[in-house]
């Protein structure tokens, strides 16, 4: 892996963690956040992630909520969780790995793969912290994503 590839994957990880943080703060489904942000905003944050890394995540969340007029919803998977709640960075890593695999498989830019993954059937499954989906191994998630349903044992 070249340094550039590692940097872009780290930028993707940051943006996925930011999406998770915005969704938790506003109690929205993750797909609703990415759709509200839109492709142009996602591309902007991916392109400038190395600059945004230096800012407080809380400040970035508030900025995005205001800039994109994100209303408070009713989806609260954190409050509903009966187990240890994964951090936004834990979930950011799960999404990042899946998005990288999808981008490579479909020859998509990360931004397009991000929109595809968050708008697919697998996103609500990952976001159910009472299921095992979010901590499954990356290849299982990718193969399940391709199959259109969780793989059977």
PADRENMAR-495896 format. One record per residue: y, z, x of N, C-alpha, C in turn. Coordinates in Angstrom, 2 decimals. Layout:
<rs>
<r n_v="Y" n_w="Z" n_u="X" ca_v="Y" ca_w="Z" ca_u="X" c_v="Y" c_w="Z" c_u="X"/>
...
</rs>
This chain:
<rs>
<r n_v="-1.17" n_w="0.00" n_u="0.84" ca_v="0.00" ca_w="0.00" ca_u="0.00" c_v="1.24" c_w="0.00" c_u="0.89"/>
<r n_v="2.17" n_w="-0.88" n_u="0.59" ca_v="3.39" ca_w="-0.92" ca_u="1.40" c_v="4.36" c_w="0.14" c_u="0.94"/>
<r n_v="5.36" n_w="0.42" n_u="1.78" ca_v="6.37" ca_w="1.41" ca_u="1.42" c_v="7.10" c_w="1.04" c_u="0.14"/>
<r n_v="7.36" n_w="-0.24" n_u="-0.06" ca_v="8.06" ca_w="-0.69" ca_u="-1.27" c_v="7.22" c_w="-0.41" c_u="-2.51"/>
<r n_v="5.92" n_w="-0.69" n_u="-2.44" ca_v="5.06" ca_w="-0.41" ca_u="-3.59" c_v="5.03" c_w="1.08" c_u="-3.89"/>
<r n_v="4.93" n_w="1.89" n_u="-2.85" ca_v="4.91" ca_w="3.34" ca_u="-3.06" c_v="6.21" c_w="3.81" c_u="-3.69"/>
<r n_v="7.34" n_w="3.25" n_u="-3.25" ca_v="8.63" ca_w="3.63" ca_u="-3.81" c_v="8.72" c_w="3.25" c_u="-5.28"/>
<r n_v="8.29" n_w="2.04" n_u="-5.63" ca_v="8.39" ca_w="1.62" ca_u="-7.02" c_v="7.46" c_w="2.44" c_u="-7.92"/>
<r n_v="6.31" n_w="2.82" n_u="-7.40" ca_v="5.42" ca_w="3.68" ca_u="-8.18" c_v="6.01" c_w="5.08" c_u="-8.33"/>
<r n_v="6.68" n_w="5.58" n_u="-7.31" ca_v="7.35" ca_w="6.87" ca_u="-7.41" c_v="8.50" c_w="6.79" c_u="-8.41"/>
<r n_v="9.21" n_w="5.68" n_u="-8.42" ca_v="10.29" ca_w="5.48" ca_u="-9.39" c_v="9.73" c_w="5.47" c_u="-10.81"/>
<r n_v="8.59" n_w="4.81" n_u="-10.98" ca_v="7.93" ca_w="4.77" ca_u="-12.28" c_v="7.51" c_w="6.18" c_u="-12.70"/>
<r n_v="6.96" n_w="6.95" n_u="-11.78" ca_v="6.59" ca_w="8.34" ca_u="-12.06" c_v="7.80" c_w="9.13" c_u="-12.54"/>
<r n_v="8.93" n_w="8.96" n_u="-11.87" ca_v="10.15" ca_w="9.66" ca_u="-12.25" c_v="10.58" c_w="9.27" c_u="-13.68"/>
<r n_v="10.56" n_w="7.98" n_u="-13.99" ca_v="10.99" ca_w="7.53" ca_u="-15.31" c_v="10.03" c_w="8.02" c_u="-16.40"/>
<r n_v="8.74" n_w="8.01" n_u="-16.14" ca_v="7.77" ca_w="8.53" ca_u="-17.10" c_v="7.98" c_w="10.03" c_u="-17.33"/>
<r n_v="8.29" n_w="10.76" n_u="-16.28" ca_v="8.57" ca_w="12.20" ca_u="-16.41" c_v="9.86" c_w="12.42" c_u="-17.19"/>
<r n_v="10.84" n_w="11.56" n_u="-16.99" ca_v="12.10" ca_w="11.64" ca_u="-17.74" c_v="11.86" c_w="11.35" c_u="-19.21"/>
<r n_v="11.07" n_w="10.35" n_u="-19.52" ca_v="10.73" ca_w="10.04" ca_u="-20.92" c_v="10.05" c_w="11.24" c_u="-21.56"/>
<r n_v="9.12" n_w="11.84" n_u="-20.84" ca_v="8.43" ca_w="13.03" ca_u="-21.36" c_v="9.41" c_w="14.17" c_u="-21.63"/>
<r n_v="10.35" n_w="14.36" n_u="-20.72" ca_v="11.33" ca_w="15.43" ca_u="-20.87" c_v="12.25" c_w="15.19" c_u="-22.07"/>
<r n_v="12.67" n_w="13.96" n_u="-22.25" ca_v="13.52" ca_w="13.61" ca_u="-23.41" c_v="12.74" c_w="13.82" c_u="-24.70"/>
<r n_v="11.49" n_w="13.38" n_u="-24.72" ca_v="10.67" ca_w="13.52" ca_u="-25.92" c_v="10.46" c_w="14.99" c_u="-26.29"/>
<r n_v="10.21" n_w="15.83" n_u="-25.30" ca_v="10.03" ca_w="17.25" ca_u="-25.57" c_v="11.31" c_w="17.88" c_u="-26.07"/>
<r n_v="12.42" n_w="17.55" n_u="-25.43" ca_v="13.71" ca_w="18.13" ca_u="-25.82" c_v="14.08" c_w="17.75" c_u="-27.25"/>
<r n_v="13.78" n_w="16.51" n_u="-27.64" ca_v="14.19" ca_w="16.02" ca_u="-28.96" c_v="13.07" c_w="16.06" c_u="-29.99"/>
<r n_v="11.88" n_w="16.50" n_u="-29.58" ca_v="10.72" ca_w="16.58" ca_u="-30.47" c_v="10.42" c_w="15.24" c_u="-31.14"/>
<r n_v="10.27" n_w="14.23" n_u="-30.29" ca_v="9.95" ca_w="12.88" ca_u="-30.76" c_v="8.68" c_w="12.38" c_u="-30.10"/>
<r n_v="8.03" n_w="11.43" n_u="-30.75" ca_v="6.89" ca_w="10.74" ca_u="-30.15" c_v="7.41" c_w="9.97" c_u="-28.95"/>
<r n_v="6.57" n_w="9.81" n_u="-27.95" ca_v="6.99" ca_w="9.13" ca_u="-26.71" c_v="7.34" c_w="7.68" c_u="-26.97"/>
<r n_v="6.60" n_w="7.01" n_u="-27.85" ca_v="6.91" ca_w="5.61" ca_u="-28.16" c_v="8.28" c_w="5.50" c_u="-28.82"/>
<r n_v="8.66" n_w="6.49" n_u="-29.62" ca_v="9.98" ca_w="6.46" ca_u="-30.25" c_v="11.08" c_w="6.56" c_u="-29.20"/>
<r n_v="10.83" n_w="7.34" n_u="-28.16" ca_v="11.82" ca_w="7.47" ca_u="-27.08" c_v="11.95" c_w="6.16" c_u="-26.32"/>
<r n_v="10.85" n_w="5.57" n_u="-25.90" ca_v="10.96" ca_w="4.32" ca_u="-25.13" c_v="11.57" c_w="3.21" c_u="-25.97"/>
<r n_v="11.28" n_w="3.17" n_u="-27.25" ca_v="11.86" ca_w="2.14" ca_u="-28.11" c_v="13.35" c_w="2.39" c_u="-28.33"/>
<r n_v="13.74" n_w="3.64" n_u="-28.41" ca_v="15.16" ca_w="3.97" ca_u="-28.56" c_v="15.91" c_w="3.65" c_u="-27.26"/>
<r n_v="15.31" n_w="3.94" n_u="-26.12" ca_v="15.93" ca_w="3.61" ca_u="-24.84" c_v="16.05" c_w="2.10" c_u="-24.67"/>
<r n_v="15.00" n_w="1.40" n_u="-25.01" ca_v="14.98" ca_w="-0.05" ca_u="-24.89" c_v="14.67" c_w="-0.51" c_u="-23.47"/>
<r n_v="14.28" n_w="-1.74" n_u="-23.37" ca_v="13.84" ca_w="-2.32" ca_u="-22.10" c_v="14.95" c_w="-2.33" c_u="-21.06"/>
<r n_v="16.17" n_w="-2.64" n_u="-21.45" ca_v="17.28" ca_w="-2.71" ca_u="-20.48" c_v="17.55" c_w="-1.34" c_u="-19.86"/>
<r n_v="17.55" n_w="-0.29" n_u="-20.66" ca_v="17.79" ca_w="1.06" ca_u="-20.13" c_v="16.64" c_w="1.49" c_u="-19.25"/>
<r n_v="15.42" n_w="1.19" n_u="-19.65" ca_v="14.26" ca_w="1.54" ca_u="-18.83" c_v="14.33" c_w="0.83" c_u="-17.48"/>
<r n_v="14.65" n_w="-0.45" n_u="-17.51" ca_v="14.78" ca_w="-1.19" ca_u="-16.24" c_v="15.89" c_w="-0.60" c_u="-15.37"/>
<r n_v="16.99" n_w="-0.20" n_u="-16.00" ca_v="18.10" ca_w="0.41" ca_u="-15.26" c_v="17.64" c_w="1.69" c_u="-14.55"/>
<r n_v="16.93" n_w="2.55" n_u="-15.27" ca_v="16.48" ca_w="3.82" ca_u="-14.68" c_v="15.40" c_w="3.58" c_u="-13.62"/>
<r n_v="14.56" n_w="2.58" n_u="-13.81" ca_v="13.58" ca_w="2.25" ca_u="-12.78" c_v="14.28" c_w="1.74" c_u="-11.52"/>
<r n_v="15.27" n_w="0.91" n_u="-11.70" ca_v="15.98" ca_w="0.33" ca_u="-10.56" c_v="16.76" c_w="1.38" c_u="-9.78"/>
<r n_v="17.32" n_w="2.34" n_u="-10.49" ca_v="18.17" ca_w="3.35" ca_u="-9.84" c_v="17.52" c_w="4.73" c_u="-9.78"/>
<r n_v="16.21" n_w="4.77" n_u="-9.90" ca_v="15.51" ca_w="6.06" ca_u="-9.91" c_v="15.78" c_w="6.88" c_u="-8.66"/>
<r n_v="15.90" n_w="6.20" n_u="-7.51" ca_v="16.14" ca_w="6.96" ca_u="-6.28" c_v="17.50" c_w="7.67" c_u="-6.32"/>
<r n_v="18.45" n_w="7.13" n_u="-7.05" ca_v="19.75" ca_w="7.80" ca_u="-7.23" c_v="19.62" c_w="8.93" c_u="-8.25"/>
<r n_v="18.94" n_w="8.64" n_u="-9.36" ca_v="18.79" ca_w="9.64" ca_u="-10.41" c_v="17.92" c_w="10.82" c_u="-9.99"/>
<r n_v="17.03" n_w="10.62" n_u="-9.01" ca_v="16.21" ca_w="11.73" ca_u="-8.50" c_v="17.07" c_w="12.90" c_u="-8.06"/>
<r n_v="18.27" n_w="12.60" n_u="-7.61" ca_v="19.16" ca_w="13.63" ca_u="-7.07" c_v="19.84" c_w="14.46" c_u="-8.15"/>
<r n_v="19.78" n_w="13.99" n_u="-9.38" ca_v="20.44" ca_w="14.70" ca_u="-10.47" c_v="19.48" c_w="15.67" c_u="-11.15"/>
<r n_v="20.04" n_w="16.61" n_u="-11.85" ca_v="19.25" ca_w="17.56" ca_u="-12.62" c_v="18.55" c_w="16.83" c_u="-13.77"/>
<r n_v="17.27" n_w="17.10" n_u="-13.95" ca_v="16.52" ca_w="16.49" ca_u="-15.05" c_v="17.15" c_w="16.88" c_u="-16.39"/>
<r n_v="17.57" n_w="18.12" n_u="-16.52" ca_v="18.21" ca_w="18.57" ca_u="-17.77" c_v="19.47" c_w="17.77" c_u="-18.07"/>
<r n_v="20.28" n_w="17.51" n_u="-17.05" ca_v="21.49" ca_w="16.72" ca_u="-17.25" c_v="21.16" c_w="15.28" c_u="-17.63"/>
<r n_v="20.15" n_w="14.71" n_u="-16.99" ca_v="19.74" ca_w="13.34" ca_u="-17.33" c_v="19.23" c_w="13.26" c_u="-18.76"/>
<r n_v="18.47" n_w="14.25" n_u="-19.18" ca_v="17.95" ca_w="14.28" ca_u="-20.54" c_v="19.12" c_w="14.31" c_u="-21.53"/>
<r n_v="20.06" n_w="15.21" n_u="-21.31" ca_v="21.21" ca_w="15.30" ca_u="-22.21" c_v="22.01" c_w="14.00" c_u="-22.23"/>
<r n_v="22.17" n_w="13.39" n_u="-21.08" ca_v="22.90" ca_w="12.12" ca_u="-20.98" c_v="22.21" c_w="11.03" c_u="-21.79"/>
<r n_v="20.89" n_w="10.93" n_u="-21.66" ca_v="20.15" ca_w="9.90" ca_u="-22.40" c_v="20.16" c_w="10.17" c_u="-23.91"/>
<r n_v="20.03" n_w="11.42" n_u="-24.30" ca_v="20.04" ca_w="11.76" ca_u="-25.71" c_v="21.36" c_w="11.32" c_u="-26.33"/>
<r n_v="22.44" n_w="11.60" n_u="-25.63" ca_v="23.76" ca_w="11.23" ca_u="-26.14" c_v="23.98" c_w="9.72" c_u="-26.07"/>
<r n_v="23.72" n_w="9.13" n_u="-24.94" ca_v="23.96" ca_w="7.69" ca_u="-24.73" c_v="23.17" c_w="6.83" c_u="-25.71"/>
<r n_v="21.95" n_w="7.23" n_u="-25.99" ca_v="21.07" ca_w="6.42" ca_u="-26.85" c_v="20.98" c_w="6.95" c_u="-28.28"/>
<r n_v="21.80" n_w="7.95" n_u="-28.60" ca_v="21.83" ca_w="8.53" ca_u="-29.95" c_v="20.44" c_w="8.91" c_u="-30.45"/>
<r n_v="19.76" n_w="9.70" n_u="-29.67" ca_v="18.40" ca_w="10.12" ca_u="-30.02" c_v="18.48" c_w="11.38" c_u="-30.87"/>
<r n_v="18.05" n_w="11.25" n_u="-32.10" ca_v="18.08" ca_w="12.37" ca_u="-33.05" c_v="16.88" c_w="13.28" c_u="-32.83"/>
<r n_v="17.00" n_w="14.51" n_u="-33.27" ca_v="15.90" ca_w="15.46" ca_u="-33.19" c_v="14.86" c_w="15.10" c_u="-34.23"/>
<r n_v="13.60" n_w="15.07" n_u="-33.79" ca_v="12.50" ca_w="14.75" ca_u="-34.67" c_v="11.70" c_w="16.00" c_u="-35.03"/>
<r n_v="10.47" n_w="15.79" n_u="-35.43" ca_v="9.62" ca_w="16.91" ca_u="-35.84" c_v="8.31" c_w="16.98" c_u="-35.05"/>
<r n_v="8.12" n_w="16.09" n_u="-34.09" ca_v="6.88" ca_w="16.07" ca_u="-33.31" c_v="6.99" c_w="17.08" c_u="-32.18"/>
<r n_v="6.19" n_w="18.13" n_u="-32.24" ca_v="6.27" ca_w="19.18" ca_u="-31.21" c_v="4.87" c_w="19.48" c_u="-30.67"/>
<r n_v="4.40" n_w="18.61" n_u="-29.80" ca_v="3.07" ca_w="18.79" ca_u="-29.24" c_v="2.99" c_w="19.98" c_u="-28.29"/>
<r n_v="4.12" n_w="20.44" n_u="-27.80" ca_v="4.14" ca_w="21.62" ca_u="-26.92" c_v="3.86" c_w="22.87" c_u="-27.75"/>
<r n_v="4.54" n_w="23.03" n_u="-28.87" ca_v="4.32" ca_w="24.20" ca_u="-29.73" c_v="2.92" c_w="24.18" c_u="-30.33"/>
<r n_v="2.39" n_w="22.98" n_u="-30.60" ca_v="1.07" ca_w="22.86" ca_u="-31.20" c_v="-0.07" c_w="23.07" c_u="-30.21"/>
<r n_v="0.23" n_w="23.07" n_u="-28.92" ca_v="-0.80" ca_w="23.17" ca_u="-27.90" c_v="-1.44" c_w="24.56" c_u="-27.89"/>
<r n_v="-2.76" n_w="24.57" n_u="-27.91" ca_v="-3.51" ca_w="25.84" ca_u="-27.89" c_v="-3.93" c_w="26.24" c_u="-26.48"/>
<r n_v="-3.62" n_w="25.39" n_u="-25.51" ca_v="-4.05" ca_w="25.62" ca_u="-24.13" c_v="-2.84" c_w="25.60" c_u="-23.21"/>
<r n_v="-3.10" n_w="25.53" n_u="-21.93" ca_v="-2.00" ca_w="25.43" ca_u="-20.96" c_v="-1.27" c_w="24.11" c_u="-21.19"/>
<r n_v="0.04" n_w="24.18" n_u="-21.34" ca_v="0.84" ca_w="22.99" ca_u="-21.59" c_v="1.07" c_w="22.27" c_u="-20.25"/>
<r n_v="0.72" n_w="21.00" n_u="-20.18" ca_v="0.99" ca_w="20.26" ca_u="-18.94" c_v="2.50" c_w="20.09" c_u="-18.77"/>
<r n_v="2.95" n_w="20.05" n_u="-17.54" ca_v="4.38" ca_w="19.87" ca_u="-17.28" c_v="4.77" c_w="18.42" c_u="-17.56"/>
<r n_v="6.06" n_w="18.15" n_u="-17.73" ca_v="6.49" ca_w="16.75" ca_u="-17.86" c_v="6.06" c_w="15.91" c_u="-16.66"/>
<r n_v="5.97" n_w="16.51" n_u="-15.48" ca_v="5.54" ca_w="15.79" ca_u="-14.29" c_v="4.03" c_w="15.52" c_u="-14.32"/>
<r n_v="3.25" n_w="16.44" n_u="-14.89" ca_v="1.81" ca_w="16.20" ca_u="-15.07" c_v="1.60" c_w="14.96" c_u="-15.95"/>
<r n_v="2.32" n_w="14.91" n_u="-17.05" ca_v="2.17" ca_w="13.80" ca_u="-17.98" c_v="2.79" c_w="12.53" c_u="-17.39"/>
<r n_v="3.89" n_w="12.68" n_u="-16.67" ca_v="4.50" ca_w="11.53" ca_u="-16.00" c_v="3.51" c_w="10.85" c_u="-15.06"/>
<r n_v="2.71" n_w="11.66" n_u="-14.37" ca_v="1.71" ca_w="11.12" ca_u="-13.45" c_v="0.60" c_w="10.38" c_u="-14.20"/>
<r n_v="0.18" n_w="10.93" n_u="-15.34" ca_v="-0.86" ca_w="10.28" ca_u="-16.15" c_v="-0.37" c_w="8.90" c_u="-16.60"/>
<r n_v="0.83" n_w="8.87" n_u="-17.15" ca_v="1.38" ca_w="7.59" ca_u="-17.62" c_v="1.61" c_w="6.63" c_u="-16.45"/>
<r n_v="2.14" n_w="7.13" n_u="-15.35" ca_v="2.41" ca_w="6.27" ca_u="-14.19" c_v="1.14" c_w="5.56" c_u="-13.74"/>
<r n_v="0.05" n_w="6.29" n_u="-13.60" ca_v="-1.21" ca_w="5.70" ca_u="-13.14" c_v="-1.72" c_w="4.63" c_u="-14.10"/>
<r n_v="-1.63" n_w="4.94" n_u="-15.39" ca_v="-2.09" ca_w="3.98" ca_u="-16.39" c_v="-1.20" c_w="2.73" c_u="-16.39"/>
<r n_v="0.10" n_w="2.93" n_u="-16.32" ca_v="1.04" ca_w="1.80" ca_u="-16.33" c_v="0.84" c_w="0.92" c_u="-15.10"/>
<r n_v="0.61" n_w="1.51" n_u="-13.95" ca_v="0.36" ca_w="0.71" ca_u="-12.74" c_v="-0.89" c_w="-0.15" c_u="-12.94"/>
<r n_v="-1.95" n_w="0.42" n_u="-13.49" ca_v="-3.19" ca_w="-0.34" ca_u="-13.73" c_v="-2.96" c_w="-1.47" c_u="-14.72"/>
<r n_v="-2.23" n_w="-1.18" n_u="-15.79" ca_v="-1.94" ca_w="-2.20" ca_u="-16.80" c_v="-1.08" c_w="-3.31" c_u="-16.21"/>
<r n_v="-0.07" n_w="-2.93" n_u="-15.44" ca_v="0.82" ca_w="-3.92" ca_u="-14.81" c_v="0.01" c_w="-4.85" c_u="-13.89"/>
<r n_v="-0.89" n_w="-4.28" n_u="-13.11" ca_v="-1.71" ca_w="-5.09" ca_u="-12.22" c_v="-2.66" c_w="-5.99" c_u="-12.99"/>
<r n_v="-3.26" n_w="-5.44" n_u="-14.04" ca_v="-4.23" ca_w="-6.19" ca_u="-14.83" c_v="-3.59" c_w="-7.34" c_u="-15.60"/>
<r n_v="-2.41" n_w="-7.10" n_u="-16.16" ca_v="-1.75" ca_w="-8.10" ca_u="-17.00" c_v="-0.67" c_w="-8.89" c_u="-16.25"/>
<r n_v="-0.51" n_w="-8.56" n_u="-14.96" ca_v="0.54" ca_w="-9.19" ca_u="-14.16" c_v="1.92" c_w="-9.00" c_u="-14.81"/>
<r n_v="2.16" n_w="-7.77" n_u="-15.24" ca_v="3.43" ca_w="-7.37" ca_u="-15.86" c_v="4.30" c_w="-6.66" c_u="-14.85"/>
<r n_v="5.60" n_w="-6.69" n_u="-15.06" ca_v="6.51" ca_w="-5.78" ca_u="-14.36" c_v="6.24" c_w="-4.38" c_u="-14.90"/>
<r n_v="6.55" n_w="-3.36" n_u="-14.10" ca_v="6.33" ca_w="-1.99" ca_u="-14.56" c_v="7.05" c_w="-1.72" c_u="-15.88"/>
<r n_v="8.25" n_w="-2.23" n_u="-16.04" ca_v="9.00" ca_w="-1.98" ca_u="-17.27" c_v="8.27" c_w="-2.53" c_u="-18.49"/>
<r n_v="7.70" n_w="-3.73" n_u="-18.37" ca_v="6.97" ca_w="-4.33" ca_u="-19.49" c_v="5.67" c_w="-3.59" c_u="-19.76"/>
<r n_v="4.97" n_w="-3.20" n_u="-18.70" ca_v="3.74" ca_w="-2.44" ca_u="-18.86" c_v="4.03" c_w="-1.07" c_u="-19.48"/>
<r n_v="5.14" n_w="-0.47" n_u="-19.10" ca_v="5.55" ca_w="0.82" ca_u="-19.66" c_v="5.72" c_w="0.70" c_u="-21.18"/>
<r n_v="6.46" n_w="-0.31" n_u="-21.60" ca_v="6.67" ca_w="-0.51" ca_u="-23.04" c_v="5.34" c_w="-0.74" c_u="-23.75"/>
<r n_v="4.46" n_w="-1.51" n_u="-23.12" ca_v="3.16" ca_w="-1.82" ca_u="-23.70" c_v="2.31" c_w="-0.55" c_u="-23.86"/>
<r n_v="2.23" n_w="0.24" n_u="-22.82" ca_v="1.40" ca_w="1.45" ca_u="-22.86" c_v="1.93" c_w="2.47" c_u="-23.86"/>
<r n_v="3.22" n_w="2.75" n_u="-23.82" ca_v="3.77" ca_w="3.75" ca_u="-24.73" c_v="3.70" c_w="3.31" c_u="-26.19"/>
<r n_v="3.64" n_w="2.02" n_u="-26.44" ca_v="3.54" ca_w="1.52" ca_u="-27.82" c_v="2.11" c_w="1.22" c_u="-28.24"/>
<r n_v="1.14" n_w="1.60" n_u="-27.41" ca_v="-0.26" ca_w="1.34" ca_u="-27.73" c_v="-0.91" c_w="2.55" c_u="-28.40"/>
<r n_v="-2.14" n_w="2.37" n_u="-28.80" ca_v="-2.92" ca_w="3.42" ca_u="-29.46" c_v="-3.14" c_w="4.63" c_u="-28.55"/>
<r n_v="-3.12" n_w="4.43" n_u="-27.23" ca_v="-3.51" ca_w="5.51" ca_u="-26.32" c_v="-2.41" c_w="6.56" c_u="-26.14"/>
<r n_v="-1.17" n_w="6.20" n_u="-26.36" ca_v="-0.08" ca_w="7.15" ca_u="-26.14" c_v="-0.21" c_w="8.41" c_u="-27.00"/>
<r n_v="-0.43" n_w="8.30" n_u="-28.31" ca_v="-0.60" ca_w="9.54" ca_u="-29.10" c_v="-1.81" c_w="10.36" c_u="-28.66"/>
<r n_v="-2.83" n_w="9.68" n_u="-28.14" ca_v="-4.02" ca_w="10.40" ca_u="-27.66" c_v="-3.68" c_w="11.19" c_u="-26.40"/>
<r n_v="-2.92" n_w="10.59" n_u="-25.48" ca_v="-2.50" ca_w="11.30" ca_u="-24.27" c_v="-1.61" c_w="12.48" c_u="-24.63"/>
<r n_v="-0.78" n_w="12.28" n_u="-25.64" ca_v="0.19" ca_w="13.31" ca_u="-26.02" c_v="-0.38" c_w="14.42" c_u="-26.89"/>
<r n_v="-1.66" n_w="14.35" n_u="-27.21" ca_v="-2.33" ca_w="15.43" ca_u="-27.93" c_v="-2.90" c_w="16.38" c_u="-26.88"/>
<r n_v="-2.17" n_w="17.43" n_u="-26.59" ca_v="-2.56" ca_w="18.35" ca_u="-25.52" c_v="-3.74" c_w="19.23" c_u="-25.91"/>
<r n_v="-4.20" n_w="19.11" n_u="-27.14" ca_v="-5.40" ca_w="19.83" ca_u="-27.56" c_v="-6.66" c_w="18.98" c_u="-27.37"/>
<r n_v="-6.48" n_w="17.75" n_u="-26.93" ca_v="-7.63" ca_w="16.89" ca_u="-26.64" c_v="-7.80" c_w="16.82" c_u="-25.12"/>
<r n_v="-8.83" n_w="16.15" n_u="-24.70" ca_v="-9.08" ca_w="16.03" ca_u="-23.27" c_v="-8.50" c_w="14.74" c_u="-22.68"/>
<r n_v="-7.89" n_w="13.90" n_u="-23.50" ca_v="-7.49" ca_w="12.57" ca_u="-23.05" c_v="-6.50" c_w="12.62" c_u="-21.88"/>
<r n_v="-5.54" n_w="13.50" n_u="-21.92" ca_v="-4.50" ca_w="13.46" ca_u="-20.88" c_v="-5.02" c_w="13.88" c_u="-19.51"/>
<r n_v="-6.14" n_w="14.58" n_u="-19.45" ca_v="-6.64" ca_w="14.94" ca_u="-18.12" c_v="-7.92" c_w="14.20" c_u="-17.73"/>
<r n_v="-8.21" n_w="13.11" n_u="-18.45" ca_v="-9.33" ca_w="12.25" ca_u="-18.06" c_v="-8.96" c_w="11.51" c_u="-16.77"/>
<r n_v="-9.96" n_w="10.99" n_u="-16.08" ca_v="-9.66" ca_w="10.29" ca_u="-14.83" c_v="-8.94" c_w="8.97" c_u="-15.13"/>
<r n_v="-8.11" n_w="8.52" n_u="-14.20" ca_v="-7.28" ca_w="7.32" ca_u="-14.43" c_v="-8.07" c_w="6.07" c_u="-14.81"/>
<r n_v="-9.24" n_w="5.87" n_u="-14.21" ca_v="-10.02" ca_w="4.68" ca_u="-14.55" c_v="-10.56" c_w="4.75" c_u="-15.97"/>
<r n_v="-10.98" n_w="5.94" n_u="-16.40" ca_v="-11.43" ca_w="6.12" ca_u="-17.78" c_v="-10.31" c_w="5.77" c_u="-18.74"/>
<r n_v="-9.10" n_w="6.26" n_u="-18.47" ca_v="-7.95" ca_w="5.95" ca_u="-19.34" c_v="-7.69" c_w="4.45" c_u="-19.38"/>
<r n_v="-7.71" n_w="3.82" n_u="-18.22" ca_v="-7.45" ca_w="2.38" ca_u="-18.16" c_v="-8.53" c_w="1.60" c_u="-18.90"/>
<r n_v="-9.79" n_w="1.91" n_u="-18.66" ca_v="-10.88" ca_w="1.19" ca_u="-19.34" c_v="-10.84" c_w="1.44" c_u="-20.85"/>
<r n_v="-10.50" n_w="2.65" n_u="-21.26" ca_v="-10.34" ca_w="2.95" ca_u="-22.69" c_v="-9.19" c_w="2.14" c_u="-23.28"/>
<r n_v="-8.08" n_w="2.11" n_u="-22.55" ca_v="-6.92" ca_w="1.33" ca_u="-22.98" c_v="-7.34" c_w="-0.13" c_u="-23.22"/>
<r n_v="-8.05" n_w="-0.71" n_u="-22.26" ca_v="-8.50" ca_w="-2.10" ca_u="-22.39" c_v="-9.45" c_w="-2.29" c_u="-23.57"/>
<r n_v="-10.31" n_w="-1.29" n_u="-23.80" ca_v="-11.28" ca_w="-1.37" ca_u="-24.89" c_v="-10.63" c_w="-1.18" c_u="-26.27"/>
<r n_v="-9.44" n_w="-0.58" n_u="-26.28" ca_v="-8.75" ca_w="-0.35" ca_u="-27.54" c_v="-9.18" c_w="0.92" c_u="-28.25"/>
<r n_v="-9.97" n_w="1.74" n_u="-27.55" ca_v="-10.45" ca_w="3.00" ca_u="-28.10" c_v="-11.04" c_w="3.83" c_u="-26.97"/>
<r n_v="-11.16" n_w="5.15" n_u="-27.18" ca_v="-11.78" ca_w="5.96" ca_u="-26.13" c_v="-13.22" c_w="5.52" c_u="-25.88"/>
<r n_v="-13.59" n_w="5.44" n_u="-24.61" ca_v="-14.94" ca_w="5.06" ca_u="-24.25" c_v="-15.92" c_w="6.16" c_u="-24.63"/>
<r n_v="-17.09" n_w="5.78" n_u="-24.97" ca_v="-18.15" ca_w="6.75" ca_u="-25.29" c_v="-18.88" c_w="7.10" c_u="-24.00"/>
<r n_v="-19.45" n_w="8.30" n_u="-23.97" ca_v="-20.24" ca_w="8.71" ca_u="-22.80" c_v="-21.53" c_w="7.96" c_u="-22.72"/>
</rs>
